[in-house]
């Protein structure tokens, strides 16, 4: 009986010892399962799997690698354990050509696991050389399959007399199955998250993706630039050609913006909604933003449709603009300013002029650009709606409306006090045309002060309330006005004098083309300026003389 008792105790000890040996393995597999279910990122799963597999196999090191079939190489994603000098935990460029390792090639193409040891006479020379290079004694490798597709491999090494067996192969294969589950779950999460950050119509990023990028930005040091753009008269395109055509145009615009942004490190293009798009350029300047807008406009004309017209607004992070919302608001204000001037305009930087009250009636976002024959009604309506409007504000409204009606390149309002000998610039919008790209860029105007004696036609218009027309190719033009046109880069100018008692104003409208449109609207502009004076003279707030 005592003998039986001793044998039973020995058997129990043996069972307990086997259970104790398997306990770390069970714990490791449990942690791996939990990681697969709970982890928020694939990298997090890889790290847990690698560390726990290292424990379960009592290994020296472990690597998980992805098979990149386009370059027929294994790319190592993570290394854990006792690493060789050239190995790092999260490598960025650790690749191994599959063709250099026949066993690896066989594993990836046929799914065959393998194990070797340096004291095994059948150990292949390439495996033996690799083990000696990394200072290890044995190796084991199993494939990682995702569905029916070969994804990669797990490679494990041992030292200190450790030798792997078929049981270790089976354990590692079970761990590889957990990785396959993690891959499937990761791809599902990536797909769902991708949809959350992707515009479904165009396939580029959406507003949420831009906001996420803003959240990741260090606004204390950021030099980001935001570009906003939208299509001119997009509603008319939908009404004329149908919504399918409009949707295709949005996809075409998105493709151009996405392709250009993809060529700039860290840049992102997104559709914010409707026909409005956003491009975020990190570590950029407003000059770089203008280059982007010019290139994109040219590509749209050449690759999509020469008639496609886009307006742009750009803003840069500054000490005063230090949040994503502030940057978007500044770019949106610049875009609105650009669109008020006409189609295919670009505006960026600096304080955006505040539109005179009532000018929103002429806002081209509505797709209802006023032509010259509707100009008078628009001005009269604005003055009736705002009886408190000052004369300078009314003239600014008139200047913007006239410029829109004839698609002027620039307009300016100058003021001359009684007895004064100079015209002082008080308000303006100016632009230069990028003819090769089909884009007009809003810029700063010329000098803020002009001597009256240098420009007799302007002086006469202000004094008499008359108009003048000058152009580089118009016979009889005032040579001083023509010289100024050449200096400013325009071809024609219409001047409208506006006397107002002790003070006079000069409205000027500039053209990149010929003088015909300016000549046609000159009489109407003069009549409307006189109407503004008759309605509002005396309502101007007092100003100090220049």
Secondary structure, DSSP 8 states (H G I E B T S, - for coil): -HHHHHHHHHHHHHHHHHHHHHHHHHHHHHHHHHHHHH-SSHHHHHHHHHHHHHHHTT-SEEEEEEEETTTTEEEEEEEEES--TT--TT-SS-EEEGGG-HHHHHHHHH---EEEETT-TT--HHHHHHHHHHT-SEEEEEEEEETTEEEEEEEEEE-TT----HHHHHHHHHHHHHHHHHHHHHHHHHHHHHHHTB-TTTSSEEHHHHHHHHHT--TTT---EEEEEEETTHHHHHHHH-HHHHHHHHHHHHHHHHHHHHTSTT-EEEEEETTEEEEEETT--HHHHHHHHHHHHHHHHHHT-TT--EEEEEEE--SS--SHHHHHHHHHHHHHHHHHH-SSEEEESS------TTGGGG-GGGT----GGGHHHHHHHHHHH-TT--HHHHHHHHHHHHHHHHT-SEEEEEEEETT--EEEEEEEEEEEEETTTTEEEEE--S-SEEEGGG-HHHHHHHHHT-EEEEETT-TT--HHHHHHHHHHT-SEEEEEEEEETTEEEEEEEEESS-SHHHHHHHHHHHHHHHHHHHHHTT-S------
